[in-house]
Amino acid sequence: MTPQEIQELLGRVAPRGTWCSLRIVETHNESYTVRDDALLPPRSTTDRGAMITVVSGNGQGIAATSDLSPGGLYQAARVALDWAHTASDQGVVDFSKAPRPQRSGTWSHPVEKPWEESTPKEIVDRLRSSCLSMAGDERVVQRVASLSRSCSETTLVTTDEVVIRQKHDRIIPWLQVLASDGSDVQTRTNGGRSDAQLGGLEVLDKVNFDGLGSQIREDALETLLAPICPSGIMDAVIGPAQMVLQVHESIGHALELDRILGDERNYAGTSFVKTEDLGSLRWGPGILDVVIDPGVEGEVCSTGFDDEGLEAEKVSLIDKGRLVRGIGGSLSAQRLNIEDEAIAVTRACSWNRPPIDRMANLNIEPGKTPMKDLIGGVENGIWLDVNSSWSIDDRRWKFQFGVEDARLIENGELTTRVKDAGYRSTTIPFWNSLDAVGDADTWQVRGTPNCGKGEPNQMVFVGHAMPACRFRDLEVFGREG
Amino acid sequence: MQSWFYEIANYSESLLSPGEEISLHLKGERTGFSRISAGKIRQAGSIEQRNLELALRSSGREVRMSLMLSGDLSNDRSPLRAALDKLSRTLESLSEDPHLPPLPDSGSSESRFEGELPSKSEMIQTLAGEIPLAESCGIAMTGIMYRGMATSNAVRRWYEAPLTLIDGSMHLTQHSGAAKWTWSGRDWNPEEAQLRKDRALSSLELLSRPVDTPAAGEYRTWLEPAALRDLLGPLLWNGAFSARALAKGSSPFSALHNGRVLDSRVSIHERPLSVGAPSFGDLGFSLPDTIPLIDSGVGTGRLISPRTAMELGLETNGVNIDEQVSAMEMSTGDLSSDQTFEAVGDGLWLSHVHYCNMAAREGARVTGVTRWIALRVRDGKPVGPVGTVRIDDSVLRLLGEGLLQIGDQSEILADTHSYVSRHPKGSSLPGILVDGLRVVA
């Protein structure tokens, strides 16, 4: 359906005297996996449905349906209306005064090598080649090469004639080696599920997909033979793939306004950040700049609008180590009386879930320190990269993370590889221990398809572009924790 | 929905070319939900969806596609036809799959459960409104879940069950404490739900006492059933009982198949009936009534998907491709549920362990943090909340030499997760008393 047809359809099904929006999402996913040289049955998905939101009086109701016929949408609108009436006078806000989309627009992004221009055989051959490149040692007990594509088109229309259409095409490459010597098992991957990017098959060239397999195998074997990570307080240089997880868990979720408002406290949790901290809290040294940037080429959450129609623009969250604003869309900002601080991050995972505050492209801006100086500035410490384990409390304060890739740093040089490395700290003291931010050469555009939150639960893509960073006096440990 | 699904199956079969086989798996739901924040409605609405997974196979190859359908056969024929055309073309380009299992044998089954669902207003009122000294949050979800399975070799299976789930919490306004409560069942029972809510309410006084945070160290601890589920969680999704993971050595429970044993009182099995889960898996195979996994402390069984069975030369027990439990049941012991504080004596009492993850495969080491009702116990009495402390310990130790007692009652813990869709699964677990639970920070 064209946006105009959807607009007309909404006009036909919207209950009289109400404000309505209709969001139709159509997603096509394809996934190919070669495991130990055998192709698993390829999978694809066509997911198409609509969410209609009805505001009647001060109440709001929603209904999601996979029946996109006029009759199906008419019925859904009545169900939503009934919810709006039932919820009347009991909402967290007067929904008749809630912010609404203001401007129409379209957004899409460049795709250099469209997925459709490759045949399934070409994709499978490429995966077979990658899988084979991870073989060659009897200690390698499992090899997985996988490639997924997720293409979604979202159309949002309202009864006051706002029409927004956006298209996102995402690629998720995955390589994994499992190595075992009979008593120990180690896993290495191409970035711990942080290699998702926006675009077509050119993404594979960007991440050197075809050349990674043999390196991952060698890393896995080396890790298998490595000594267990020593425990102690030490300086650490954290690589971009682990910084993805670090920032995601201890900055991103902590700054979500719906957590600060308490909406998430039954499930994902709340935040140690209080409303009065916005604009004042010291969050690391002056070299730390954190932004939401919807315009980074290839980053998975680059976008033009959020799912409630707010236009996206680059904003600062932490400016030179000072907390400027939280991560929240129009409604959360209105509830906190900070309407001007709203940013386009209210997103839904699909048509069957309502939009909520989410991270989008949450990035640390590159600093000035080259990699050799990050490492060179550590006398006795450790390099930590590629997440393998993550756990943080419901206020986003006390965390413990594990990594796949760890090497000792001795006298300013990377030396012995170690295994089963983990570290733990608390959020603000940890960020205050930051003493160097890697330059643009260390900065990587990365992204993950697996950020869970919300009730009913929602899993969304999140983009993170990260430099390597150096932290002082971190509690690091090995297998015994 | 059942007749529509069978019509869909018959229509799909009519489109097959010679030599092609098909299986169809439906996940459908009609769900109403009300999400409450501080006693008020944040979001409320309904979701209706019908996700059909088609698996087309021919000449030892298979390709799969999921379609979201409308429920109206006249509208669904066209996308089905297009999907099968595409799958058929894709099949031609694939090489033979060396581990493709056969379709399940022909057979039929039907499980249709009935129960009363709460009205929209009743759902809202379970969580909305004011509570003395606290705020109420959470989600109420109700509706019917559908699972259907059909194959071109005459398998027809159907599961249909209502389920209401109240997943709520109460958050003190003057302190940081909060208590969680849940109720789930096929037949809405507001009195039972209110009892659960009242029980959580009565814990708020304890949670408002001064925080008594334990120093890093080892503590005798009672883990409620939900806390045990939380600790087991990351081990399960890392392949604890997966036949393939066990064969590769990547299962955190590999040691249990290589001589290590747990306490002899520990018996764990997969039993769909224990939580009202369907008696067939996503691949259409009928599931055994019980799959023993740990018997008297000894690792005895594995979850063997049809594909793994083909690959490793084993006999399948029909479970899903991910080889994860969907209805785990653990045998009870003899510690009375009203004697848990006395049994702890001096230590901790935990209702949940939040955000657990596997910290090391070796020893099945799991880390997580306290949340909800986490109490310091002294002289057999709860004295106050412990605040947020990090747990990091070996689950093999906790269920082995560290196990002191097992509770005499199981709790059915419905799966509260609703990623993509609601799921008719859960676990049935007792609580456990353990020695020396390791607090690290």
HADDOCK unambig.tbl for C-alpha pairs under 7 A between the chains (distance, minus, plus):
assign (segid A and resid 38 and name CA) (segid B and resid 97 and name CA) 6.83 0.50 0.50
assign (segid A and resid 39 and name CA) (segid B and resid 97 and name CA) 6.62 0.50 0.50
assign (segid A and resid 41 and name CA) (segid B and resid 62 and name CA) 5.30 0.50 0.50
assign (segid A and resid 41 and name CA) (segid B and resid 63 and name CA) 4.85 0.50 0.50
assign (segid A and resid 41 and name CA) (segid B and resid 64 and name CA) 6.48 0.50 0.50
assign (segid A and resid 42 and name CA) (segid B and resid 63 and name CA) 5.07 0.50 0.50
assign (segid A and resid 42 and name CA) (segid B and resid 64 and name CA) 5.99 0.50 0.50
assign (segid A and resid 43 and name CA) (segid B and resid 63 and name CA) 6.28 0.50 0.50
assign (segid A and resid 43 and name CA) (segid B and resid 64 and name CA) 4.65 0.50 0.50
assign (segid A and resid 43 and name CA) (segid B and resid 65 and name CA) 5.41 0.50 0.50
assign (segid A and resid 44 and name CA) (segid B and resid 64 and name CA) 6.38 0.50 0.50
assign (segid A and resid 44 and name CA) (segid B and resid 65 and name CA) 4.57 0.50 0.50
assign (segid A and resid 44 and name CA) (segid B and resid 66 and name CA) 6.21 0.50 0.50
assign (segid A and resid 45 and name CA) (segid B and resid 65 and name CA) 5.41 0.50 0.50
assign (segid A and resid 45 and name CA) (segid B and resid 66 and name CA) 4.46 0.50 0.50
assign (segid A and resid 45 and name CA) (segid B and resid 67 and name CA) 5.98 0.50 0.50
assign (segid A and resid 46 and name CA) (segid B and resid 66 and name CA) 6.07 0.50 0.50
assign (segid A and resid 46 and name CA) (segid B and resid 67 and name CA) 4.97 0.50 0.50
assign (segid A and resid 46 and name CA) (segid B and resid 68 and name CA) 6.43 0.50 0.50
assign (segid A and resid 47 and name CA) (segid B and resid 67 and name CA) 5.98 0.50 0.50
assign (segid A and resid 47 and name CA) (segid B and resid 68 and name CA) 5.04 0.50 0.50
assign (segid A and resid 48 and name CA) (segid B and resid 68 and name CA) 5.97 0.50 0.50
assign (segid A and resid 61 and name CA) (segid B and resid 44 and name CA) 5.67 0.50 0.50
assign (segid A and resid 61 and name CA) (segid B and resid 45 and name CA) 5.45 0.50 0.50
assign (segid A and resid 62 and name CA) (segid B and resid 44 and name CA) 6.36 0.50 0.50
assign (segid A and resid 62 and name CA) (segid B and resid 45 and name CA) 4.47 0.50 0.50
assign (segid A and resid 62 and name CA) (segid B and resid 46 and name CA) 6.48 0.50 0.50
assign (segid A and resid 63 and name CA) (segid B and resid 45 and name CA) 5.31 0.50 0.50
assign (segid A and resid 63 and name CA) (segid B and resid 46 and name CA) 4.69 0.50 0.50
assign (segid A and resid 63 and name CA) (segid B and resid 47 and name CA) 5.82 0.50 0.50
assign (segid A and resid 64 and name CA) (segid B and resid 46 and name CA) 6.16 0.50 0.50
assign (segid A and resid 64 and name CA) (segid B and resid 47 and name CA) 4.62 0.50 0.50
assign (segid A and resid 64 and name CA) (segid B and resid 48 and name CA) 6.12 0.50 0.50
assign (segid A and resid 65 and name CA) (segid B and resid 47 and name CA) 6.04 0.50 0.50
assign (segid A and resid 65 and name CA) (segid B and resid 48 and name CA) 4.96 0.50 0.50
assign (segid A and resid 65 and name CA) (segid B and resid 49 and name CA) 5.99 0.50 0.50
assign (segid A and resid 66 and name CA) (segid B and resid 48 and name CA) 6.65 0.50 0.50
assign (segid A and resid 66 and name CA) (segid B and resid 49 and name CA) 5.34 0.50 0.50
assign (segid A and resid 66 and name CA) (segid B and resid 50 and name CA) 7.00 0.50 0.50
assign (segid A and resid 66 and name CA) (segid B and resid 68 and name CA) 6.44 0.50 0.50
assign (segid A and resid 66 and name CA) (segid B and resid 69 and name CA) 6.14 0.50 0.50
assign (segid A and resid 66 and name CA) (segid B and resid 70 and name CA) 5.13 0.50 0.50
assign (segid A and resid 67 and name CA) (segid B and resid 70 and name CA) 4.04 0.50 0.50
assign (segid A and resid 67 and name CA) (segid B and resid 71 and name CA) 6.88 0.50 0.50
assign (segid A and resid 80 and name CA) (segid B and resid 45 and name CA) 6.28 0.50 0.50
assign (segid A and resid 83 and name CA) (segid B and resid 44 and name CA) 6.55 0.50 0.50
assign (segid A and resid 83 and name CA) (segid B and resid 45 and name CA) 5.98 0.50 0.50
assign (segid A and resid 86 and name CA) (segid B and resid 121 and name CA) 6.58 0.50 0.50
assign (segid A and resid 87 and name CA) (segid B and resid 41 and name CA) 6.96 0.50 0.50
assign (segid A and resid 90 and name CA) (segid B and resid 40 and name CA) 5.46 0.50 0.50
assign (segid A and resid 90 and name CA) (segid B and resid 41 and name CA) 5.83 0.50 0.50
assign (segid A and resid 91 and name CA) (segid B and resid 40 and name CA) 5.21 0.50 0.50
assign (segid A and resid 91 and name CA) (segid B and resid 41 and name CA) 4.38 0.50 0.50
assign (segid A and resid 91 and name CA) (segid B and resid 42 and name CA) 6.05 0.50 0.50
assign (segid A and resid 92 and name CA) (segid B and resid 40 and name CA) 5.13 0.50 0.50
assign (segid A and resid 92 and name CA) (segid B and resid 41 and name CA) 5.57 0.50 0.50
assign (segid A and resid 92 and name CA) (segid B and resid 42 and name CA) 5.55 0.50 0.50
assign (segid A and resid 121 and name CA) (segid B and resid 93 and name CA) 6.03 0.50 0.50
assign (segid A and resid 121 and name CA) (segid B and resid 94 and name CA) 6.88 0.50 0.50
assign (segid A and resid 141 and name CA) (segid B and resid 248 and name CA) 6.27 0.50 0.50
assign (segid A and resid 185 and name CA) (segid B and resid 249 and name CA) 6.76 0.50 0.50
assign (segid A and resid 185 and name CA) (segid B and resid 250 and name CA) 6.29 0.50 0.50
assign (segid A and resid 262 and name CA) (segid B and resid 37 and name CA) 6.66 0.50 0.50
assign (segid A and resid 263 and name CA) (segid B and resid 37 and name CA) 5.10 0.50 0.50
assign (segid A and resid 266 and name CA) (segid B and resid 137 and name CA) 5.89 0.50 0.50
assign (segid A and resid 266 and name CA) (segid B and resid 138 and name CA) 5.22 0.50 0.50
assign (segid A and resid 266 and name CA) (segid B and resid 168 and name CA) 6.53 0.50 0.50
assign (segid A and resid 266 and name CA) (segid B and resid 169 and name CA) 5.84 0.50 0.50
assign (segid A and resid 352 and name CA) (segid B and resid 47 and name CA) 6.41 0.50 0.50
assign (segid A and resid 389 and name CA) (segid B and resid 357 and name CA) 6.15 0.50 0.50
assign (segid A and resid 389 and name CA) (segid B and resid 358 and name CA) 6.36 0.50 0.50
assign (segid A and resid 389 and name CA) (segid B and resid 359 and name CA) 6.12 0.50 0.50
assign (segid A and resid 390 and name CA) (segid B and resid 357 and name CA) 6.20 0.50 0.50
assign (segid A and resid 391 and name CA) (segid B and resid 355 and name CA) 5.48 0.50 0.50
assign (segid A and resid 391 and name CA) (segid B and resid 356 and name CA) 6.06 0.50 0.50
assign (segid A and resid 391 and name CA) (segid B and resid 357 and name CA) 6.07 0.50 0.50
assign (segid A and resid 391 and name CA) (segid B and resid 368 and name CA) 6.12 0.50 0.50
assign (segid A and resid 392 and name CA) (segid B and resid 355 and name CA) 6.44 0.50 0.50
assign (segid A and resid 393 and name CA) (segid B and resid 354 and name CA) 6.85 0.50 0.50
assign (segid A and resid 393 and name CA) (segid B and resid 355 and name CA) 6.91 0.50 0.50
assign (segid A and resid 393 and name CA) (segid B and resid 369 and name CA) 5.80 0.50 0.50
assign (segid A and resid 402 and name CA) (segid B and resid 359 and name CA) 6.73 0.50 0.50
assign (segid A and resid 420 and name CA) (segid B and resid 360 and name CA) 6.84 0.50 0.50
assign (segid A and resid 455 and name CA) (segid B and resid 35 and name CA) 6.94 0.50 0.50
assign (segid A and resid 455 and name CA) (segid B and resid 139 and name CA) 6.68 0.50 0.50
assign (segid A and resid 456 and name CA) (segid B and resid 418 and name CA) 5.64 0.50 0.50
assign (segid A and resid 457 and name CA) (segid B and resid 417 and name CA) 6.49 0.50 0.50
assign (segid A and resid 457 and name CA) (segid B and resid 418 and name CA) 5.03 0.50 0.50
assign (segid A and resid 457 and name CA) (segid B and resid 419 and name CA) 4.77 0.50 0.50
assign (segid A and resid 458 and name CA) (segid B and resid 419 and name CA) 5.57 0.50 0.50
assign (segid A and resid 459 and name CA) (segid B and resid 419 and name CA) 6.73 0.50 0.50
assign (segid A and resid 479 and name CA) (segid B and resid 360 and name CA) 6.24 0.50 0.50
